[in-house]
Amino acid sequence: MADADAASILGGLSTGEVYGYRLMWFVLLLSIPIFIIQEAAGRLGAITGKGVGELIREYYSRRVSLVSIVPIFLVDFFTYLAEYVGIAIGSYLIGINPLIGLLTFFTLHIIIVLTRKYEVTERYLIIISLLLITSTLIIVEPKLYFTGSDLFYFSTSRSFLFFLAVNIGAVVTPPCMLVYQSSATAMKYANPGIRVSIHEKNKWITMETLMGAIVTELIIVFAEIIGSSIGRVDPTDPIQLLSSLGKVHYMFGLALVSAGFLTLVVVSLSSAWGLLEALGKNNYENTIKIYAAESVPAVIIVSLMLNNYSTLLNFALTLLSLAPIVIAIPATLIGILISNRRIMGQYAYTRLRTIIYFTTISMILTGGVVGILNTYPLP
């Protein structure tokens, strides 16, 4: 669900404003590549008990591991910017001064990191996000009767290609898809309280990832439904959003804050952990240092630009469109590792599944290139 972050929700809102329900087919289709890529990373973690950074370092070299992970770490900084902007906008919608809201949730984030209340926080935020989304949809009363033309549209226009790329880039969050999925899965099954066979691990990671991929895209669909009901407004202007959202502005604001905060919790530590895995120096103290080096400058920048959300968010989204390109090297190495029977045993990918995996990576990479070539500011 961290892939459906604040930036994804605002991007989905904007997509719904421009195209209504006509891009939902594409958003739902994205659950397939999300599942394929994340299932591979999760399977590696479950079977080997190691994260992506560590595996690449072990089977290739430290240099190759750094080349794979460092770009993810750098692009991740712009994820921070986008999440903090989303939290600031959400704070305004629920009646909290954006600066106060930003600093409050930043402080809460610091407390969670230092007290290690990581798993508990995730569980609460997942439940809250789902409740908010369900409640908001009920209140909005989406259009339930529509024709085929309302549900499907395709064009080669610059605007349309940009929105396709926005939806691809928004859900391709490298720290979540690769680093978190592999490392957190490995650590979960390393817990002595969880005693399951390798077969059970593989089965559960497949089911959990499939469910997560579907829910992720349903959240973006939720944002598009909201966007289609409010008309054309600037999604980065909280004043316009407040007046357009009407009676759902509180719940939409809470959903933005919750989504942004959940992503911060997931991305912040997984990004730092992945970099340290690549270096072979992963421990809690080093993770905190790396986390602070990314998070503190990001919150300062957003705090200083609270009157210019549009420029900041469009800048962050443009750079986040690089995410599909950034995952190319580590995702390729994952595909090689997971098809290696010496590493994966009977759980190695078959030739057909390997072909499907690399085809998916190629499609995601193509989407990233299209996004860069058709950069177009949100309306």
C-alpha positions as CSV (number, residue, x, y, z in Angstrom):
1,M,0.0,0.0,0.0
2,A,3.0,2.3,0.4
3,D,3.2,2.4,-3.4
4,A,-0.2,4.2,-3.3
5,D,1.4,7.2,-1.6
6,A,0.3,10.8,-1.3
7,A,1.8,11.7,-4.7
8,S,0.0,8.7,-6.3
9,I,-3.3,9.9,-4.8
10,L,-2.8,13.5,-6.1
11,G,-1.8,12.1,-9.5
12,G,-4.9,9.9,-9.5
13,L,-7.0,12.8,-8.6
14,S,-5.6,14.9,-11.4
15,T,-6.1,11.9,-13.9
16,G,-9.7,11.6,-12.8
17,E,-10.3,15.4,-13.4
18,V,-9.0,15.2,-16.9
19,Y,-10.1,11.7,-18.1
20,G,-12.8,10.7,-15.6
21,Y,-13.1,6.9,-15.5
22,R,-11.4,6.4,-18.9
23,L,-8.0,5.5,-17.5
24,M,-9.1,3.1,-14.8
25,W,-8.4,0.2,-17.1
26,F,-4.8,1.2,-17.2
27,V,-4.5,1.8,-13.5
28,L,-6.0,-1.6,-12.7
29,L,-3.7,-3.2,-15.3
30,L,-0.7,-1.9,-13.4
31,S,-1.4,-4.3,-10.6
32,I,0.0,-7.0,-12.8
33,P,3.6,-5.6,-13.2
34,I,3.5,-4.5,-9.5
35,F,2.8,-8.1,-8.5
36,I,5.3,-9.6,-10.8
37,I,8.2,-7.4,-9.7
38,Q,7.4,-7.4,-6.0
39,E,6.7,-11.2,-5.9
40,A,10.2,-11.8,-7.3
41,A,11.9,-9.6,-4.7
42,G,9.8,-11.1,-1.9
43,R,10.5,-14.6,-3.1
44,L,14.2,-13.9,-3.0
45,G,14.0,-12.6,0.5
46,A,11.8,-15.5,1.7
47,I,13.9,-18.3,0.3
48,T,17.4,-16.9,0.8
49,G,16.8,-14.9,4.0
50,K,18.7,-12.0,2.5
51,G,17.8,-8.6,1.1
52,V,18.4,-7.4,-2.5
53,G,21.4,-5.3,-1.6
54,E,23.1,-8.1,0.3
55,L,22.4,-10.7,-2.4
56,I,23.8,-8.5,-5.3
57,R,26.9,-7.8,-3.2
58,E,27.3,-11.5,-2.4
59,Y,26.8,-12.9,-5.9
60,Y,28.3,-10.0,-7.9
61,S,30.4,-7.5,-6.0
62,R,30.1,-4.5,-3.7
63,R,30.6,-2.1,-6.6
64,V,27.8,-3.7,-8.6
65,S,25.6,-3.6,-5.5
66,L,26.3,0.1,-5.0
67,V,25.6,0.9,-8.7
68,S,22.3,-0.8,-8.3
69,I,21.2,0.7,-5.0
70,V,22.7,4.2,-4.9
71,P,20.4,5.6,-7.7
72,I,17.4,4.2,-5.8
73,F,18.6,6.0,-2.7
74,L,19.1,9.3,-4.5
75,V,15.7,9.3,-6.3
76,D,14.2,8.4,-2.9
77,F,14.9,11.9,-1.7
78,F,12.2,13.2,-4.1
79,T,9.8,10.7,-2.7
80,Y,10.3,12.4,0.7
81,L,9.5,15.8,-0.9
82,A,6.3,14.5,-2.5
83,E,5.1,12.8,0.7
84,Y,5.8,15.9,2.8
85,V,3.9,18.0,0.3
86,G,1.0,15.6,0.4
87,I,1.0,15.7,4.2
88,A,1.0,19.5,4.2
89,I,-1.9,19.6,1.7
90,G,-3.8,17.0,3.7
91,S,-3.2,19.0,6.9
92,Y,-4.8,22.1,5.4
93,L,-7.8,20.1,4.3
94,I,-8.4,18.8,7.9
95,G,-8.1,22.3,9.3
96,I,-4.5,22.2,10.6
97,N,-1.9,24.8,9.7
98,P,0.3,23.1,7.0
99,L,3.6,24.0,8.8
100,I,2.3,22.7,12.1
101,G,0.9,19.6,10.5
102,L,4.2,19.0,8.6
103,L,6.3,19.4,11.8
104,T,3.9,17.3,13.8
105,F,4.0,14.3,11.5
106,F,7.7,14.7,11.0
107,T,8.2,14.5,14.8
108,L,5.9,11.5,15.0
109,H,8.0,9.9,12.3
110,I,11.1,10.5,14.2
111,I,9.6,9.0,17.3
112,I,8.5,5.9,15.4
113,V,12.0,5.4,14.0
114,L,13.8,5.9,17.3
115,T,11.4,3.8,19.4
116,R,11.2,1.1,16.6
117,K,7.3,1.0,16.7
118,Y,7.5,0.2,13.1
119,E,5.3,-2.8,12.6
120,V,2.5,-1.5,14.9
121,T,2.4,1.8,13.1
122,E,2.1,0.2,9.7
123,R,-0.8,-2.0,10.9
124,Y,-2.8,1.1,12.2
125,L,-2.1,3.1,9.1
126,I,-3.2,0.3,6.8
127,I,-6.5,0.0,8.6
128,I,-7.0,3.8,8.8
129,S,-6.3,4.2,5.1
130,L,-8.7,1.5,4.1
131,L,-11.5,2.9,6.3
132,L,-11.0,6.4,5.0
133,I,-11.1,5.3,1.4
134,T,-14.2,3.2,1.9
135,S,-16.0,6.0,3.8
136,T,-15.1,8.7,1.2
137,L,-16.3,6.6,-1.7
138,I,-19.7,6.1,0.1
139,I,-20.1,9.8,0.6
140,V,-19.1,10.8,-2.9
141,E,-21.6,8.4,-4.4
142,P,-19.7,7.6,-7.6
143,K,-21.4,7.2,-10.9
144,L,-22.3,3.5,-11.1
145,Y,-23.9,3.5,-14.5
146,F,-21.7,4.2,-17.5
147,T,-21.0,3.2,-21.0
148,G,-18.0,1.5,-22.5
149,S,-16.7,4.9,-23.7
150,D,-16.6,6.1,-20.1
151,L,-14.2,3.3,-19.1
152,F,-11.7,3.1,-22.0
153,Y,-9.7,5.7,-23.9
154,F,-6.4,5.7,-25.6
155,S,-4.5,8.5,-27.4
156,T,-0.9,9.3,-28.5
157,S,-1.2,12.9,-27.4
158,R,1.5,14.3,-25.1
159,S,-1.0,14.9,-22.3
160,F,-2.4,11.3,-22.4
161,L,1.1,9.8,-22.5
162,F,2.1,11.9,-19.6
163,F,-0.7,10.7,-17.5
164,L,0.1,7.1,-18.4
165,A,3.7,7.8,-17.2
166,V,2.5,9.6,-14.1
167,N,0.5,6.5,-13.0
168,I,3.4,4.2,-13.8
169,G,5.9,6.4,-12.0
170,A,3.7,7.0,-9.0
171,V,3.4,3.3,-8.2
172,V,7.0,2.3,-9.0
173,T,8.6,3.2,-5.7
174,P,12.0,1.4,-5.8
175,P,12.6,1.2,-2.0
176,C,9.2,-0.3,-1.5
177,M,9.1,-2.7,-4.5
178,L,12.6,-4.1,-4.2
179,V,14.5,-3.2,-1.0
180,Y,11.6,-3.3,1.4
181,Q,9.9,-6.3,-0.2
182,S,13.0,-8.5,0.0
183,S,14.6,-7.3,3.3
184,A,11.4,-7.1,5.3
185,T,10.3,-10.5,4.1
186,A,13.7,-12.0,4.9
187,M,13.6,-10.4,8.4
188,K,10.0,-11.5,9.0
189,Y,10.7,-15.2,8.4
190,A,14.0,-14.9,10.4
191,N,11.7,-14.3,13.4
192,P,11.9,-17.4,15.6
193,G,8.3,-17.0,16.5
194,I,7.3,-17.6,12.8
195,R,7.9,-21.3,12.0
196,V,6.8,-22.2,8.6
197,S,8.3,-24.4,5.8
198,I,10.0,-22.9,2.8
199,H,6.9,-24.0,0.7
200,E,4.6,-22.1,3.1
201,K,6.9,-19.0,2.9
202,N,6.7,-19.0,-0.9
203,K,2.9,-19.5,-0.9
204,W,2.3,-16.7,1.5
205,I,4.6,-14.2,-0.2
206,T,2.7,-14.8,-3.4
207,M,-0.7,-14.4,-1.9
208,E,0.3,-11.3,0.2
209,T,1.9,-9.6,-2.8
210,L,-1.1,-10.3,-5.0
211,M,-3.5,-8.8,-2.5
212,G,-1.2,-5.8,-1.9
213,A,-0.9,-5.1,-5.7
214,I,-4.6,-5.1,-6.2
215,V,-5.4,-2.9,-3.1
216,T,-2.7,-0.5,-4.3
217,E,-4.3,0.1,-7.6
218,L,-7.8,0.3,-6.1
219,I,-6.6,3.2,-4.0
220,I,-5.5,5.0,-7.1
221,V,-8.9,4.2,-8.7
222,F,-10.5,5.7,-5.6
223,A,-8.5,9.0,-6.2
224,E,-9.6,9.0,-9.9
225,I,-13.3,8.6,-8.8
226,I,-12.9,11.6,-6.5
227,G,-11.2,13.6,-9.2
228,S,-13.9,12.9,-11.8
229,S,-16.6,14.2,-9.3
230,I,-15.0,17.6,-8.5
231,G,-14.2,19.1,-11.9
232,R,-11.0,20.8,-13.0
233,V,-8.9,22.2,-10.1
234,D,-5.2,22.4,-9.3
235,P,-4.6,19.3,-7.1
236,T,-1.6,21.1,-5.6
237,D,-3.7,24.1,-4.5
238,P,-5.2,23.2,-1.1
239,I,-7.6,26.2,-1.2
240,Q,-9.1,25.0,-4.5
241,L,-9.3,21.4,-3.2
242,L,-11.0,22.5,-0.1
243,S,-13.8,24.3,-2.0
244,S,-14.2,21.6,-4.6
245,L,-14.1,18.5,-2.4
246,G,-17.1,19.8,-0.3
247,K,-18.2,17.4,2.4
248,V,-15.4,14.8,1.8
249,H,-12.5,17.2,2.3
250,Y,-11.8,16.0,5.9
251,M,-11.6,12.3,4.9
252,F,-9.7,13.0,1.7
253,G,-7.2,15.1,3.8
254,L,-6.8,12.3,6.3
255,A,-6.3,9.8,3.5
256,L,-3.6,12.0,2.1
257,V,-1.9,12.4,5.4
258,S,-2.2,8.7,6.2
259,A,-0.9,7.6,2.8
260,G,2.0,10.0,2.9
261,F,2.9,9.0,6.5
262,L,2.7,5.2,5.7
263,T,5.0,5.7,2.8
264,L,7.5,7.7,4.9
265,V,7.6,4.9,7.5
266,V,8.2,2.2,4.8
267,V,10.5,4.1,2.4
268,S,12.7,5.9,4.9
269,L,14.2,2.9,6.7
270,S,14.1,0.6,3.7
271,S,16.1,3.0,1.6
272,A,18.7,3.5,4.3
273,W,18.8,-0.2,5.0
274,G,19.2,-1.1,1.3
275,L,22.2,1.3,0.9
276,L,23.8,-0.2,4.0
277,E,23.2,-3.8,2.7
278,A,25.1,-2.8,-0.4
279,L,28.0,-1.5,1.7
280,G,27.8,-4.5,4.1
281,K,27.4,-2.2,7.1
282,N,23.7,-2.6,7.9
283,N,23.0,-1.9,11.5
284,Y,20.4,0.2,13.3
285,E,22.8,3.1,14.2
286,N,24.0,3.5,10.6
287,T,20.4,3.3,9.4
288,I,19.4,6.2,11.6
289,K,22.2,8.3,10.3
290,I,21.3,7.7,6.7
291,Y,17.6,8.2,7.4
292,A,18.3,11.6,9.0
293,A,20.5,12.7,6.0
294,E,17.6,12.3,3.7
295,S,14.5,13.2,5.8
296,V,15.7,16.3,7.6
297,P,16.7,18.3,4.4
298,A,13.4,17.2,2.7
299,V,11.2,18.5,5.5
300,I,13.2,21.8,5.7
301,I,12.8,22.3,1.9
302,V,9.0,21.7,2.0
303,S,8.6,23.9,5.1
304,L,10.3,26.8,3.2
305,M,8.2,26.3,0.1
306,L,4.7,26.0,1.6
307,N,3.4,28.8,-0.6
308,N,4.6,27.1,-3.8
309,Y,3.2,23.5,-3.6
310,S,2.7,23.3,-7.4
311,T,6.3,23.9,-8.4
312,L,7.7,21.6,-5.7
313,L,5.3,18.7,-6.4
314,N,5.7,18.9,-10.1
315,F,9.4,19.0,-9.7
316,A,9.3,16.0,-7.4
317,L,6.9,14.1,-9.8
318,T,9.1,14.8,-12.8
319,L,12.1,13.4,-11.1
320,L,10.1,10.5,-9.7
321,S,9.3,9.6,-13.3
322,L,12.9,8.4,-13.3
323,A,11.9,5.6,-10.9
324,P,11.1,3.0,-13.6
325,I,14.6,3.7,-15.1
326,V,16.3,3.5,-11.7
327,I,14.9,0.0,-11.0
328,A,16.3,-1.4,-14.3
329,I,19.6,-2.6,-13.0
330,P,18.6,-4.0,-9.7
331,A,15.4,-5.5,-11.2
332,T,17.5,-7.2,-13.9
333,L,19.9,-8.6,-11.4
334,I,16.9,-9.9,-9.3
335,G,15.6,-11.7,-12.5
336,I,19.0,-13.4,-12.9
337,L,19.3,-14.4,-9.3
338,I,15.7,-15.7,-9.0
339,S,16.2,-17.9,-12.1
340,N,19.4,-19.5,-10.7
341,R,18.6,-22.9,-9.3
342,R,21.8,-23.0,-7.2
343,I,20.4,-20.1,-5.2
344,M,16.6,-20.7,-5.3
345,G,16.5,-24.5,-5.7
346,Q,13.1,-25.8,-6.7
347,Y,11.7,-22.3,-6.2
348,A,13.7,-20.8,-9.1
349,Y,11.7,-19.2,-11.9
350,T,11.0,-21.4,-14.9
351,R,12.1,-20.2,-18.4
352,L,8.5,-19.0,-19.1
353,R,8.2,-17.1,-15.9
354,T,11.7,-15.5,-16.4
355,I,10.6,-14.3,-19.9
356,I,7.4,-12.8,-18.4
357,Y,9.4,-11.1,-15.6
358,F,11.9,-9.5,-18.0
359,T,9.1,-8.5,-20.4
360,T,7.5,-6.7,-17.5
361,I,10.7,-4.9,-16.6
362,S,11.0,-3.8,-20.2
363,M,7.5,-2.4,-20.2
364,I,8.1,-0.5,-17.0
365,L,11.3,0.9,-18.4
366,T,9.5,2.0,-21.6
367,G,6.9,3.8,-19.5
368,G,9.7,5.7,-17.7
369,V,11.2,6.8,-21.0
370,V,7.8,7.9,-22.3
371,G,7.3,9.9,-19.1
372,I,10.6,11.8,-19.5
373,L,9.9,12.6,-23.1
374,N,6.4,13.9,-22.3
375,T,6.9,15.9,-19.2
376,Y,3.8,17.9,-18.7
377,P,2.7,19.8,-15.6
378,L,-0.3,18.7,-13.6
379,P,-3.4,20.8,-14.6
